[in-house]
């Protein structure tokens, strides 16, 4: 899954729920969701993808 697809799928998701499931800080999730972080760590993206696939 490409980063732009992950960001698109995050648009209708609750960041607090993603934060609680993944342990990724709310601020980091917000920066990714808003496109301010262009190159997040692969492990971060993998955790988000895992959440998106399971919820």
PyMOL Python script that loads the backbone (N, CA, C, O; Angstrom):
from pymol import cmd

cmd.read_pdbstr("""\
ATOM      1  N   UNK A   1       0.850  -1.166   0.000  1.00  0.00           N
ATOM      2  CA  UNK A   1       0.000   0.000   0.000  1.00  0.00           C
ATOM      3  C   UNK A   1       0.900   1.235   0.000  1.00  0.00           C
ATOM      4  O   UNK A   1       1.805   1.352   0.827  1.00  0.00           O
ATOM      5  N   UNK A   2       0.651   2.137  -0.914  1.00  0.00           N
ATOM      6  CA  UNK A   2       1.439   3.372  -1.018  1.00  0.00           C
ATOM      7  C   UNK A   2       1.027   4.361   0.075  1.00  0.00           C
ATOM      8  O   UNK A   2      -0.086   4.290   0.596  1.00  0.00           O
ATOM      9  N   UNK A   3       1.925   5.277   0.417  1.00  0.00           N
ATOM     10  CA  UNK A   3       1.656   6.249   1.471  1.00  0.00           C
ATOM     11  C   UNK A   3       0.418   7.081   1.161  1.00  0.00           C
ATOM     12  O   UNK A   3      -0.388   7.335   2.056  1.00  0.00           O
ATOM     13  N   UNK A   4       0.250   7.511  -0.088  1.00  0.00           N
ATOM     14  CA  UNK A   4      -0.921   8.334  -0.417  1.00  0.00           C
ATOM     15  C   UNK A   4      -2.220   7.565  -0.204  1.00  0.00           C
ATOM     16  O   UNK A   4      -3.233   8.157   0.169  1.00  0.00           O
ATOM     17  N   UNK A   5      -2.204   6.262  -0.435  1.00  0.00           N
ATOM     18  CA  UNK A   5      -3.386   5.430  -0.188  1.00  0.00           C
ATOM     19  C   UNK A   5      -3.653   5.306   1.315  1.00  0.00           C
ATOM     20  O   UNK A   5      -4.803   5.340   1.753  1.00  0.00           O
ATOM     21  N   UNK A   6      -2.587   5.165   2.094  1.00  0.00           N
ATOM     22  CA  UNK A   6      -2.718   5.104   3.551  1.00  0.00           C
ATOM     23  C   UNK A   6      -3.321   6.408   4.061  1.00  0.00           C
ATOM     24  O   UNK A   6      -4.252   6.390   4.866  1.00  0.00           O
ATOM     25  N   UNK A   7      -2.797   7.532   3.597  1.00  0.00           N
ATOM     26  CA  UNK A   7      -3.298   8.842   4.018  1.00  0.00           C
ATOM     27  C   UNK A   7      -4.771   8.991   3.643  1.00  0.00           C
ATOM     28  O   UNK A   7      -5.570   9.482   4.440  1.00  0.00           O
ATOM     29  N   UNK A   8      -5.123   8.574   2.452  1.00  0.00           N
ATOM     30  CA  UNK A   8      -6.518   8.662   2.004  1.00  0.00           C
ATOM     31  C   UNK A   8      -7.433   7.835   2.910  1.00  0.00           C
ATOM     32  O   UNK A   8      -8.515   8.292   3.280  1.00  0.00           O
ATOM     33  N   UNK A   9      -7.007   6.630   3.267  1.00  0.00           N
ATOM     34  CA  UNK A   9      -7.816   5.771   4.129  1.00  0.00           C
ATOM     35  C   UNK A   9      -7.894   6.314   5.553  1.00  0.00           C
ATOM     36  O   UNK A   9      -8.858   6.040   6.267  1.00  0.00           O
ATOM     37  N   UNK A  10      -6.891   7.079   5.968  1.00  0.00           N
ATOM     38  CA  UNK A  10      -6.895   7.668   7.308  1.00  0.00           C
ATOM     39  C   UNK A  10      -7.886   8.822   7.427  1.00  0.00           C
ATOM     40  O   UNK A  10      -8.278   9.173   8.540  1.00  0.00           O
ATOM     41  N   UNK A  11      -8.295   9.412   6.328  1.00  0.00           N
ATOM     42  CA  UNK A  11      -9.118  10.617   6.357  1.00  0.00           C
ATOM     43  C   UNK A  11     -10.429  10.434   7.117  1.00  0.00           C
ATOM     44  O   UNK A  11     -10.917  11.376   7.742  1.00  0.00           O
ATOM     45  N   UNK A  12     -10.994   9.254   7.071  1.00  0.00           N
ATOM     46  CA  UNK A  12     -12.278   9.015   7.725  1.00  0.00           C
ATOM     47  C   UNK A  12     -12.129   8.158   8.980  1.00  0.00           C
ATOM     48  O   UNK A  12     -13.089   7.538   9.438  1.00  0.00           O
ATOM     49  N   UNK A  13     -10.936   8.131   9.517  1.00  0.00           N
ATOM     50  CA  UNK A  13     -10.667   7.327  10.715  1.00  0.00           C
ATOM     51  C   UNK A  13     -10.373   8.233  11.898  1.00  0.00           C
ATOM     52  O   UNK A  13      -9.895   9.356  11.739  1.00  0.00           O
ATOM     53  N   UNK A  14     -10.662   7.732  13.065  1.00  0.00           N
ATOM     54  CA  UNK A  14     -10.423   8.447  14.309  1.00  0.00           C
ATOM     55  C   UNK A  14      -8.951   8.280  14.699  1.00  0.00           C
ATOM     56  O   UNK A  14      -8.490   7.163  14.933  1.00  0.00           O
ATOM     57  N   UNK A  15      -8.229   9.378  14.767  1.00  0.00           N
ATOM     58  CA  UNK A  15      -6.800   9.310  15.074  1.00  0.00           C
ATOM     59  C   UNK A  15      -6.542   8.790  16.484  1.00  0.00           C
ATOM     60  O   UNK A  15      -5.537   8.121  16.725  1.00  0.00           O
ATOM     61  N   UNK A  16      -7.441   9.092  17.412  1.00  0.00           N
ATOM     62  CA  UNK A  16      -7.270   8.587  18.773  1.00  0.00           C
ATOM     63  C   UNK A  16      -7.330   7.066  18.785  1.00  0.00           C
ATOM     64  O   UNK A  16      -6.554   6.422  19.491  1.00  0.00           O
ATOM     65  N   UNK A  17      -8.242   6.488  18.013  1.00  0.00           N
ATOM     66  CA  UNK A  17      -8.345   5.027  17.934  1.00  0.00           C
ATOM     67  C   UNK A  17      -7.088   4.430  17.314  1.00  0.00           C
ATOM     68  O   UNK A  17      -6.587   3.406  17.780  1.00  0.00           O
ATOM     69  N   UNK A  18      -6.579   5.066  16.266  1.00  0.00           N
ATOM     70  CA  UNK A  18      -5.344   4.579  15.635  1.00  0.00           C
ATOM     71  C   UNK A  18      -4.189   4.673  16.627  1.00  0.00           C
ATOM     72  O   UNK A  18      -3.381   3.751  16.739  1.00  0.00           O
ATOM     73  N   UNK A  19      -4.115   5.789  17.345  1.00  0.00           N
ATOM     74  CA  UNK A  19      -3.071   5.998  18.356  1.00  0.00           C
ATOM     75  C   UNK A  19      -3.117   4.900  19.417  1.00  0.00           C
ATOM     76  O   UNK A  19      -2.087   4.319  19.758  1.00  0.00           O
ATOM     77  N   UNK A  20      -4.303   4.619  19.932  1.00  0.00           N
ATOM     78  CA  UNK A  20      -4.436   3.607  20.990  1.00  0.00           C
ATOM     79  C   UNK A  20      -4.032   2.220  20.500  1.00  0.00           C
ATOM     80  O   UNK A  20      -3.419   1.456  21.245  1.00  0.00           O
ATOM     81  N   UNK A  21      -4.365   1.895  19.275  1.00  0.00           N
ATOM     82  CA  UNK A  21      -4.057   0.574  18.725  1.00  0.00           C
ATOM     83  C   UNK A  21      -2.571   0.433  18.387  1.00  0.00           C
ATOM     84  O   UNK A  21      -1.965  -0.605  18.651  1.00  0.00           O
ATOM     85  N   UNK A  22      -1.991   1.482  17.803  1.00  0.00           N
ATOM     86  CA  UNK A  22      -0.626   1.386  17.277  1.00  0.00           C
ATOM     87  C   UNK A  22       0.450   1.876  18.234  1.00  0.00           C
ATOM     88  O   UNK A  22       1.601   1.448  18.149  1.00  0.00           O
ATOM     89  N   UNK A  23       0.080   2.777  19.150  1.00  0.00           N
ATOM     90  CA  UNK A  23       1.070   3.390  20.023  1.00  0.00           C
ATOM     91  C   UNK A  23       1.794   4.563  19.376  1.00  0.00           C
ATOM     92  O   UNK A  23       2.695   5.146  19.979  1.00  0.00           O
ATOM     93  N   UNK A  24       1.410   4.909  18.162  1.00  0.00           N
ATOM     94  CA  UNK A  24       1.995   6.058  17.457  1.00  0.00           C
ATOM     95  C   UNK A  24       1.384   7.321  18.053  1.00  0.00           C
ATOM     96  O   UNK A  24       0.178   7.374  18.294  1.00  0.00           O
ATOM     97  N   UNK A  25       2.209   8.333  18.289  1.00  0.00           N
ATOM     98  CA  UNK A  25       1.690   9.552  18.903  1.00  0.00           C
ATOM     99  C   UNK A  25       0.616  10.198  18.031  1.00  0.00           C
ATOM    100  O   UNK A  25       0.658  10.128  16.803  1.00  0.00           O
ATOM    101  N   UNK A  26      -0.347  10.830  18.706  1.00  0.00           N
ATOM    102  CA  UNK A  26      -1.432  11.509  18.005  1.00  0.00           C
ATOM    103  C   UNK A  26      -0.862  12.564  17.064  1.00  0.00           C
ATOM    104  O   UNK A  26      -1.335  12.717  15.938  1.00  0.00           O
ATOM    105  N   UNK A  27       0.159  13.294  17.527  1.00  0.00           N
ATOM    106  CA  UNK A  27       0.763  14.349  16.716  1.00  0.00           C
ATOM    107  C   UNK A  27       1.368  13.780  15.433  1.00  0.00           C
ATOM    108  O   UNK A  27       1.188  14.353  14.358  1.00  0.00           O
ATOM    109  N   UNK A  28       2.074  12.671  15.536  1.00  0.00           N
ATOM    110  CA  UNK A  28       2.657  12.035  14.350  1.00  0.00           C
ATOM    111  C   UNK A  28       1.568  11.615  13.377  1.00  0.00           C
ATOM    112  O   UNK A  28       1.685  11.842  12.173  1.00  0.00           O
ATOM    113  N   UNK A  29       0.507  11.001  13.894  1.00  0.00           N
ATOM    114  CA  UNK A  29      -0.613  10.593  13.040  1.00  0.00           C
ATOM    115  C   UNK A  29      -1.235  11.798  12.341  1.00  0.00           C
ATOM    116  O   UNK A  29      -1.558  11.743  11.155  1.00  0.00           O
ATOM    117  N   UNK A  30      -1.398  12.882  13.088  1.00  0.00           N
ATOM    118  CA  UNK A  30      -1.979  14.100  12.517  1.00  0.00           C
ATOM    119  C   UNK A  30      -1.087  14.651  11.398  1.00  0.00           C
ATOM    120  O   UNK A  30      -1.588  15.056  10.348  1.00  0.00           O
ATOM    121  N   UNK A  31       0.210  14.668  11.616  1.00  0.00           N
ATOM    122  CA  UNK A  31       1.134  15.176  10.599  1.00  0.00           C
ATOM    123  C   UNK A  31       1.110  14.317   9.339  1.00  0.00           C
ATOM    124  O   UNK A  31       1.205  14.841   8.230  1.00  0.00           O
ATOM    125  N   UNK A  32       0.985  13.016   9.502  1.00  0.00           N
ATOM    126  CA  UNK A  32       0.889  12.121   8.341  1.00  0.00           C
ATOM    127  C   UNK A  32      -0.437  12.350   7.628  1.00  0.00           C
ATOM    128  O   UNK A  32      -0.477  12.468   6.404  1.00  0.00           O
ATOM    129  N   UNK A  33      -1.521  12.412   8.394  1.00  0.00           N
ATOM    130  CA  UNK A  33      -2.864  12.573   7.820  1.00  0.00           C
ATOM    131  C   UNK A  33      -3.001  13.879   7.044  1.00  0.00           C
ATOM    132  O   UNK A  33      -3.670  13.922   6.012  1.00  0.00           O
ATOM    133  N   UNK A  34      -2.373  14.939   7.537  1.00  0.00           N
ATOM    134  CA  UNK A  34      -2.475  16.245   6.884  1.00  0.00           C
ATOM    135  C   UNK A  34      -1.427  16.446   5.794  1.00  0.00           C
ATOM    136  O   UNK A  34      -1.418  17.478   5.123  1.00  0.00           O
ATOM    137  N   UNK A  35      -0.546  15.466   5.615  1.00  0.00           N
ATOM    138  CA  UNK A  35       0.452  15.552   4.562  1.00  0.00           C
ATOM    139  C   UNK A  35       1.679  16.364   4.916  1.00  0.00           C
ATOM    140  O   UNK A  35       2.514  16.629   4.051  1.00  0.00           O
ATOM    141  N   UNK A  36       1.805  16.765   6.172  1.00  0.00           N
ATOM    142  CA  UNK A  36       2.966  17.560   6.586  1.00  0.00           C
ATOM    143  C   UNK A  36       4.206  16.696   6.780  1.00  0.00           C
ATOM    144  O   UNK A  36       5.330  17.195   6.734  1.00  0.00           O
ATOM    145  N   UNK A  37       4.001  15.408   6.996  1.00  0.00           N
ATOM    146  CA  UNK A  37       5.110  14.453   7.046  1.00  0.00           C
ATOM    147  C   UNK A  37       5.088  13.683   5.741  1.00  0.00           C
ATOM    148  O   UNK A  37       4.180  12.890   5.495  1.00  0.00           O
ATOM    149  N   UNK A  38       6.080  13.914   4.911  1.00  0.00           N
ATOM    150  CA  UNK A  38       6.119  13.315   3.574  1.00  0.00           C
ATOM    151  C   UNK A  38       6.819  11.963   3.533  1.00  0.00           C
ATOM    152  O   UNK A  38       6.595  11.173   2.616  1.00  0.00           O
ATOM    153  N   UNK A  39       7.672  11.693   4.531  1.00  0.00           N
ATOM    154  CA  UNK A  39       8.473  10.473   4.499  1.00  0.00           C
ATOM    155  C   UNK A  39       8.544   9.839   5.895  1.00  0.00           C
ATOM    156  O   UNK A  39       9.606   9.833   6.517  1.00  0.00           O
ATOM    157  N   UNK A  40       7.415   9.306   6.391  1.00  0.00           N
ATOM    158  CA  UNK A  40       7.438   8.694   7.724  1.00  0.00           C
ATOM    159  C   UNK A  40       8.222   7.381   7.723  1.00  0.00           C
ATOM    160  O   UNK A  40       8.426   6.769   6.674  1.00  0.00           O
ATOM    161  N   UNK A  41       8.650   6.967   8.891  1.00  0.00           N
ATOM    162  CA  UNK A  41       9.369   5.696   9.025  1.00  0.00           C
ATOM    163  C   UNK A  41       8.496   4.549   8.530  1.00  0.00           C
ATOM    164  O   UNK A  41       7.278   4.563   8.709  1.00  0.00           O
ATOM    165  N   UNK A  42       9.116   3.575   7.919  1.00  0.00           N
ATOM    166  CA  UNK A  42       8.387   2.428   7.374  1.00  0.00           C
ATOM    167  C   UNK A  42       7.647   1.670   8.471  1.00  0.00           C
ATOM    168  O   UNK A  42       6.533   1.198   8.244  1.00  0.00           O
ATOM    169  N   UNK A  43       8.240   1.546   9.649  1.00  0.00           N
ATOM    170  CA  UNK A  43       7.581   0.844  10.760  1.00  0.00           C
ATOM    171  C   UNK A  43       6.308   1.576  11.174  1.00  0.00           C
ATOM    172  O   UNK A  43       5.313   0.943  11.528  1.00  0.00           O
ATOM    173  N   UNK A  44       6.334   2.893  11.131  1.00  0.00           N
ATOM    174  CA  UNK A  44       5.149   3.683  11.454  1.00  0.00           C
ATOM    175  C   UNK A  44       4.042   3.398  10.456  1.00  0.00           C
ATOM    176  O   UNK A  44       2.896   3.163  10.838  1.00  0.00           O
ATOM    177  N   UNK A  45       4.384   3.418   9.190  1.00  0.00           N
ATOM    178  CA  UNK A  45       3.401   3.159   8.131  1.00  0.00           C
ATOM    179  C   UNK A  45       2.874   1.729   8.240  1.00  0.00           C
ATOM    180  O   UNK A  45       1.681   1.496   8.049  1.00  0.00           O
ATOM    181  N   UNK A  46       3.743   0.780   8.541  1.00  0.00           N
ATOM    182  CA  UNK A  46       3.312  -0.613   8.686  1.00  0.00           C
ATOM    183  C   UNK A  46       2.297  -0.765   9.810  1.00  0.00           C
ATOM    184  O   UNK A  46       1.329  -1.513   9.671  1.00  0.00           O
ATOM    185  N   UNK A  47       2.503  -0.063  10.926  1.00  0.00           N
ATOM    186  CA  UNK A  47       1.553  -0.121  12.040  1.00  0.00           C
ATOM    187  C   UNK A  47       0.205   0.475  11.640  1.00  0.00           C
ATOM    188  O   UNK A  47      -0.844  -0.056  12.006  1.00  0.00           O
ATOM    189  N   UNK A  48       0.233   1.568  10.896  1.00  0.00           N
ATOM    190  CA  UNK A  48      -1.016   2.187  10.440  1.00  0.00           C
ATOM    191  C   UNK A  48      -1.742   1.252   9.480  1.00  0.00           C
ATOM    192  O   UNK A  48      -2.956   1.079   9.578  1.00  0.00           O
ATOM    193  N   UNK A  49      -1.006   0.652   8.559  1.00  0.00           N
ATOM    194  CA  UNK A  49      -1.613  -0.292   7.610  1.00  0.00           C
ATOM    195  C   UNK A  49      -2.240  -1.462   8.360  1.00  0.00           C
ATOM    196  O   UNK A  49      -3.341  -1.897   8.024  1.00  0.00           O
ATOM    197  N   UNK A  50      -1.552  -1.968   9.364  1.00  0.00           N
ATOM    198  CA  UNK A  50      -2.096  -3.064  10.160  1.00  0.00           C
ATOM    199  C   UNK A  50      -3.434  -2.655  10.778  1.00  0.00           C
ATOM    200  O   UNK A  50      -4.398  -3.419  10.743  1.00  0.00           O
ATOM    201  N   UNK A  51      -3.485  -1.464  11.335  1.00  0.00           N
ATOM    202  CA  UNK A  51      -4.746  -0.970  11.910  1.00  0.00           C
ATOM    203  C   UNK A  51      -5.829  -0.868  10.842  1.00  0.00           C
ATOM    204  O   UNK A  51      -6.950  -1.335  11.046  1.00  0.00           O
ATOM    205  N   UNK A  52      -5.501  -0.263   9.713  1.00  0.00           N
ATOM    206  CA  UNK A  52      -6.491  -0.055   8.656  1.00  0.00           C
ATOM    207  C   UNK A  52      -7.034  -1.377   8.117  1.00  0.00           C
ATOM    208  O   UNK A  52      -8.213  -1.470   7.776  1.00  0.00           O
ATOM    209  N   UNK A  53      -6.193  -2.379   8.039  1.00  0.00           N
ATOM    210  CA  UNK A  53      -6.631  -3.682   7.530  1.00  0.00           C
ATOM    211  C   UNK A  53      -7.518  -4.430   8.517  1.00  0.00           C
ATOM    212  O   UNK A  53      -8.350  -5.244   8.115  1.00  0.00           O
ATOM    213  N   UNK A  54      -7.342  -4.159   9.804  1.00  0.00           N
ATOM    214  CA  UNK A  54      -8.104  -4.885  10.825  1.00  0.00           C
ATOM    215  C   UNK A  54      -9.351  -4.145  11.292  1.00  0.00           C
ATOM    216  O   UNK A  54     -10.200  -4.729  11.966  1.00  0.00           O
ATOM    217  N   UNK A  55      -9.471  -2.872  10.941  1.00  0.00           N
ATOM    218  CA  UNK A  55     -10.624  -2.089  11.423  1.00  0.00           C
ATOM    219  C   UNK A  55     -11.353  -1.422  10.287  1.00  0.00           C
ATOM    220  O   UNK A  55     -12.343  -0.727  10.512  1.00  0.00           O
TER     221      UNK A  55
END
""", "prot")
cmd.dss("prot")
cmd.show_as("cartoon", "prot")
cmd.util.cbc("prot")
cmd.orient("prot")
